[in-house]
Structure formats: C-alpha cells, structure tokens
Amino acid sequence: MTRKTFLKRLFQLSVIGSFPALYSWQVEPFWVEFVEHKLPIRNLPANLEGKTLMQISDLHVGNRFDWNFLIESFQKAQEFKPEFVVYTGDFVNHGTIQEQQDLKTVMEKAVYGSLGTFGILGNHDYGSSWNDIGLSRSICEILGDFGIRMLNNEQYEKHGLNFIGFEDMVSPNFNPMLVMKDLDHSKANLVLCHNPDVCDKDVWNGYKGWILSGHTHGGQCRIPGVITPILPVKNKKYVSGEIDLKDGRMLYINRAIGHSYQVRFMVRPEITVFTLRKA
C-alpha cells in the first residue's frame, strides 16, 4: 500500500467513524418522533371516545441544549389539536433563575388541550439536590400562570376523565396515598407519575388502569435488544414504551422531548399522541 492510498483510506475510516458521533450529537437529539398509541380506559364516558390525549415529558429547559427545539416541536404538536395534554415532569434542568425565565419563554408557545391541560413535577423541578420545595412551588406558579393545572398528590376530574398526579418519588413531598386512599374505582382514572419506579411501591390501593411516566429518557443511547447502558431507575425493565405490569395496571414511559445531555442514539425524543378508547 502506498502512502497516498494509506492516507486516503485513513481519511475514509475517520469520516465513517465520526458519523455516529455527529449523528448522535446534532441529528437525533432534534429529530422528534410523534408516537401514536391507543389508550383504553375503564369507565371512559362515551363523549371522550376517540379524543386525543397528548403526553409531553422532561423538557429540561436549561443550557445543555438549544431549547428553541422545544418550541419548534410544540408547533408541530399543535397540528394534532389534542383535547387533553399532560406534562409529566422535569420542566427545568436545575431551576436557576435563568432557567425559570427561559421556561416562561418556552411555555408561551406550549401545547394545550382544548378540554384540559395538566402537569406533575419531576425530580429536576426540585433543584440540583432534588429537595428544594421553594423552587418546586415557583415552577408550579409559573406553569399555573400559563394555564396548566398542576397535580401535587391530587386528583382533578375534567369532562369525565379523572387525572391523578403524584409528586416526584425522590422529592420531600412524595406521598401518593394522600390521593390514592380516596381512589374511586368507578371513575375513568388516569395516573401521572414521573418516575416509573413508583409502580413497584405499595401505594396503588387496587388501582387498575394506565400510568403515564417519563424520567428515563429511554436511556438516551442504546442498542435495542443488546444494551441500554444508563437508566436512572432501580427496575431496569422500565426503559420506554408500553409495559404490562400483569396486575391490571399498564405503564407507558415516554422517552422525553428534552435531554439531560445533548446526545441520543437510537432513542429519538418523543411526544406521545394517545387516542382514548373505552376499555
């Protein structure tokens, strides 16, 4: 092999080798996927059959990626004209004053349901140590000012669909039994819970139905069927998508629209578009 041929092949290998890194840094983190899914709910009123419920999770507004991507994604999401929208936590990354101001800018363009918009907090909404109650209240106030009904261990029924929202599992305010002790099984219930590890705790009071979560980001980087190296959950089965918990509960884990870090490989950011059905 001549020196010229060697250098040419070395250059070709360098280009080929750098493509995955470039793709996972500059392409996939900003390539949102709208995942359409049926959501069969017990006792769903007939007038809600076929309506759209959109789940958006883990915005992570901060300085780790260009959050204008969130606004662009919201503009695409609005084309679905959802009747309900739920935001399942981690609105900011660390909750600095600048992040709170940026969150206001993002939420000015946010997606809202024509019949109702609800939200819950995630661990990042409690600051870098996940225990800043003052910050969590500030986040709730900001979101409330933009018309999002925050559910903090609370339930709220809208047009016959009963939304149950938990505080985040690692926060000082985690106490799902505040709301689950009053669970009415005759209602069309839907639980919003940021961290799917809560599914393994004894807090459900016989609940049978869907749980919508986020938190994992799907691992952000993985080789399907081979490895998901980083998952911020104890139960490593909780990666993303639909999971049958085998006891009448169904879990859906949204892959997140934002990122802890600007890198994704085979785990595109997700907005989930559910079609309501009567179970």
C-alpha positions as CSV (number, residue, x, y, z in Angstrom):
1,M,0.0,0.0,0.0
2,T,1.4,3.4,-1.0
3,R,1.5,6.3,1.5
4,K,-1.2,8.1,-0.6
5,T,-3.5,5.1,-0.6
6,F,-2.9,4.7,3.2
7,L,-3.8,8.3,3.9
8,K,-6.9,8.1,1.7
9,R,-8.2,5.1,3.5
10,L,-7.4,6.5,6.9
11,F,-9.4,9.6,6.0
12,Q,-12.3,7.5,4.8
13,L,-12.3,5.5,8.0
14,S,-12.2,8.7,10.1
15,V,-15.2,10.1,8.3
16,I,-17.1,6.8,8.7
17,G,-16.1,6.6,12.3
18,S,-17.1,10.2,13.1
19,F,-20.6,9.9,11.6
20,P,-22.2,8.1,14.6
21,A,-20.9,10.7,16.9
22,L,-22.0,13.6,14.7
23,Y,-25.4,12.0,14.2
24,S,-26.0,11.3,18.0
25,W,-25.0,14.9,18.8
26,Q,-26.5,17.1,16.0
27,V,-29.3,15.0,14.4
28,E,-31.1,12.6,16.6
29,P,-31.5,14.9,19.7
30,F,-33.6,17.3,17.5
31,W,-35.5,14.6,15.5
32,V,-38.7,14.4,17.5
33,E,-41.0,11.4,16.9
34,F,-44.7,11.6,17.4
35,V,-45.7,8.1,18.7
36,E,-49.4,7.3,18.2
37,H,-50.9,4.9,20.7
38,K,-54.4,3.7,21.8
39,L,-55.3,4.4,25.5
40,P,-58.2,2.2,26.6
41,I,-59.6,3.5,29.9
42,R,-62.2,1.8,32.1
43,N,-65.4,3.8,32.6
44,L,-64.5,6.3,29.9
45,P,-67.5,8.5,29.0
46,A,-68.9,7.9,25.5
47,N,-68.3,11.5,24.6
48,L,-64.5,11.1,25.1
49,E,-64.2,8.0,22.8
50,G,-61.7,8.8,20.0
51,K,-60.5,12.1,21.6
52,T,-56.8,12.8,21.7
53,L,-54.6,12.9,24.8
54,M,-51.0,14.1,24.3
55,Q,-48.2,13.4,26.7
56,I,-45.1,15.6,26.8
57,S,-42.4,14.8,29.3
58,D,-39.0,16.0,30.5
59,L,-38.5,19.4,28.8
60,H,-35.2,20.0,30.8
61,V,-35.1,23.7,29.9
62,G,-31.6,24.8,30.7
63,N,-28.2,25.3,29.0
64,R,-27.4,21.8,27.9
65,F,-29.2,22.0,24.5
66,D,-30.9,24.7,22.5
67,W,-34.4,24.7,24.0
68,N,-35.8,26.5,20.9
69,F,-36.1,22.9,19.7
70,L,-38.9,22.5,22.2
71,I,-40.8,25.5,20.7
72,E,-40.4,24.1,17.2
73,S,-41.7,20.7,18.4
74,F,-44.6,22.3,20.1
75,Q,-45.6,24.0,16.9
76,K,-45.7,20.6,15.2
77,A,-47.6,19.1,18.1
78,Q,-50.3,21.7,17.9
79,E,-51.3,20.3,14.5
80,F,-52.8,17.3,16.3
81,K,-55.3,19.6,18.1
82,P,-55.3,17.5,21.3
83,E,-58.3,17.6,23.6
84,F,-56.1,16.8,26.6
85,V,-52.4,17.5,27.2
86,V,-50.4,16.1,30.1
87,Y,-46.8,17.2,31.1
88,T,-45.1,14.5,33.2
89,G,-42.4,16.4,34.9
90,D,-38.8,17.8,34.7
91,F,-39.7,21.2,33.2
92,V,-36.3,22.6,34.1
93,N,-32.8,21.1,34.5
94,H,-31.6,22.7,37.8
95,G,-34.2,25.5,38.2
96,T,-31.9,28.5,38.2
97,I,-33.4,32.0,37.9
98,Q,-32.3,32.0,34.2
99,E,-33.9,28.6,33.6
100,Q,-37.2,29.8,35.2
101,Q,-37.2,32.8,32.8
102,D,-36.4,30.5,29.8
103,L,-39.2,28.2,30.9
104,K,-41.7,31.1,30.7
105,T,-40.5,31.8,27.1
106,V,-41.0,28.1,26.2
107,M,-44.4,27.8,27.8
108,E,-45.6,30.9,25.8
109,K,-45.6,28.5,22.8
110,A,-46.6,25.4,24.7
111,V,-49.3,22.8,23.6
112,Y,-52.6,23.0,25.4
113,G,-55.6,20.7,25.4
114,S,-58.9,22.1,24.3
115,L,-60.6,20.3,27.2
116,G,-57.8,20.4,29.8
117,T,-54.1,20.6,30.4
118,F,-52.4,19.0,33.4
119,G,-48.9,18.6,34.8
120,I,-46.8,17.0,37.5
121,L,-43.4,17.7,38.9
122,G,-40.2,15.7,38.3
123,N,-37.1,15.4,40.4
124,H,-35.3,18.2,38.5
125,D,-38.1,20.6,39.4
126,Y,-36.7,20.3,43.0
127,G,-33.3,21.7,42.1
128,S,-29.9,20.0,41.8
129,S,-30.3,18.2,45.1
130,W,-34.0,17.3,44.4
131,N,-35.2,18.8,47.7
132,D,-35.8,22.5,47.1
133,I,-39.5,22.8,47.9
134,G,-39.4,26.6,47.3
135,L,-38.3,26.0,43.7
136,S,-40.9,23.4,43.1
137,R,-43.6,25.9,44.2
138,S,-42.1,28.5,41.9
139,I,-42.3,26.1,39.0
140,C,-45.9,25.3,39.8
141,E,-46.7,29.0,39.9
142,I,-45.1,29.6,36.5
143,L,-47.0,26.7,35.0
144,G,-50.2,27.7,36.7
145,D,-49.9,31.2,35.2
146,F,-49.8,29.5,31.8
147,G,-53.0,27.6,32.4
148,I,-51.5,24.2,33.4
149,R,-53.3,22.5,36.3
150,M,-50.6,21.1,38.4
151,L,-51.5,17.9,40.4
152,N,-49.4,17.5,43.6
153,N,-50.6,14.3,45.2
154,E,-54.0,15.4,43.9
155,Q,-56.8,14.4,41.5
156,Y,-58.9,16.5,39.2
157,E,-61.8,15.4,37.1
158,K,-62.4,17.1,33.7
159,H,-65.2,16.2,31.3
160,G,-65.5,12.7,32.9
161,L,-61.7,11.9,32.9
162,N,-60.1,11.8,36.3
163,F,-56.5,12.8,36.4
164,I,-54.4,11.6,39.4
165,G,-51.0,13.2,39.8
166,F,-48.1,12.2,42.1
167,E,-45.3,14.4,43.4
168,D,-41.9,13.0,42.4
169,M,-40.7,9.9,44.2
170,V,-37.4,11.4,45.5
171,S,-38.9,14.7,46.5
172,P,-39.7,15.6,50.1
173,N,-43.4,15.9,49.1
174,F,-43.8,12.3,47.7
175,N,-47.0,11.0,49.4
176,P,-49.2,9.3,46.8
177,M,-51.5,7.8,49.4
178,L,-52.8,11.4,50.0
179,V,-54.8,10.9,46.8
180,M,-54.9,7.1,46.3
181,K,-56.6,6.5,49.7
182,D,-59.7,8.2,48.2
183,L,-59.5,6.3,44.9
184,D,-62.9,5.8,43.3
185,H,-62.7,2.8,41.1
186,S,-66.0,3.7,39.3
187,K,-64.3,6.7,37.6
188,A,-62.3,6.9,34.4
189,N,-59.0,7.2,36.2
190,L,-55.5,8.0,34.7
191,V,-52.4,8.3,36.8
192,L,-49.5,10.7,36.1
193,C,-46.3,9.6,37.8
194,H,-42.9,11.0,36.7
195,N,-40.7,8.1,38.0
196,P,-41.8,4.6,36.9
197,D,-40.1,3.0,39.9
198,V,-43.2,4.1,41.9
199,C,-45.0,1.2,40.1
200,D,-43.2,-1.2,42.4
201,K,-44.2,0.5,45.6
202,D,-47.3,-0.4,47.7
203,V,-49.2,2.8,47.1
204,W,-51.8,1.8,44.5
205,N,-54.9,0.7,46.5
206,G,-56.1,-1.7,44.0
207,Y,-55.8,0.7,41.0
208,K,-56.4,-0.9,37.6
209,G,-55.5,1.3,34.7
210,W,-52.9,3.3,32.9
211,I,-49.9,5.1,34.4
212,L,-48.1,7.7,32.3
213,S,-44.4,8.3,33.2
214,G,-41.2,9.8,31.9
215,H,-37.9,10.2,33.7
216,T,-35.8,7.5,31.9
217,H,-35.5,9.3,28.5
218,G,-35.4,5.8,27.2
219,G,-31.8,5.8,28.2
220,Q,-31.0,8.3,25.5
221,C,-28.5,6.0,23.9
222,R,-29.0,2.3,23.4
223,I,-28.7,-0.7,21.1
224,P,-32.2,-2.3,21.1
225,G,-32.2,-5.8,22.4
226,V,-28.5,-5.5,23.4
227,I,-27.8,-2.8,25.9
228,T,-29.2,0.4,27.4
229,P,-26.2,1.5,29.5
230,I,-27.6,4.3,31.6
231,L,-31.1,4.1,33.2
232,P,-31.9,6.3,36.2
233,V,-34.3,3.7,37.7
234,K,-33.9,0.7,40.0
235,N,-36.1,-1.5,37.9
236,K,-34.1,-1.9,34.7
237,K,-37.2,-3.2,32.9
238,Y,-38.5,0.3,32.9
239,V,-36.9,1.7,29.7
240,S,-39.6,3.1,27.5
241,G,-42.9,2.4,25.8
242,E,-45.8,0.2,26.9
243,I,-45.3,-2.2,29.8
244,D,-47.9,-4.6,31.1
245,L,-47.5,-4.8,34.9
246,K,-49.6,-8.0,35.0
247,D,-52.0,-6.9,37.7
248,G,-54.5,-4.8,35.8
249,R,-52.1,-1.8,35.5
250,M,-50.5,-0.7,32.3
251,L,-47.4,1.6,32.3
252,Y,-46.3,3.9,29.5
253,I,-42.9,5.5,29.7
254,N,-42.3,8.5,27.4
255,R,-38.8,8.8,26.0
256,A,-38.8,12.6,26.8
257,I,-38.6,15.5,24.4
258,G,-35.6,17.2,26.2
259,H,-32.3,15.8,27.2
260,S,-30.0,15.6,30.3
261,Y,-27.2,16.0,27.8
262,Q,-27.3,16.7,24.0
263,V,-26.7,13.1,22.9
264,R,-29.1,10.4,21.6
265,F,-28.5,7.3,19.7
266,M,-31.5,5.1,18.6
267,V,-33.7,6.8,21.2
268,R,-35.4,9.7,19.4
269,P,-37.1,12.4,21.5
270,E,-40.8,11.6,21.8
271,I,-44.2,13.2,22.1
272,T,-46.9,10.6,22.6
273,V,-50.3,11.0,20.9
274,F,-52.9,8.8,22.6
275,T,-56.4,8.0,21.2
276,L,-58.8,7.5,24.1
277,R,-60.8,4.3,24.0
278,K,-63.3,2.7,26.4
279,A,-61.7,-0.4,27.9
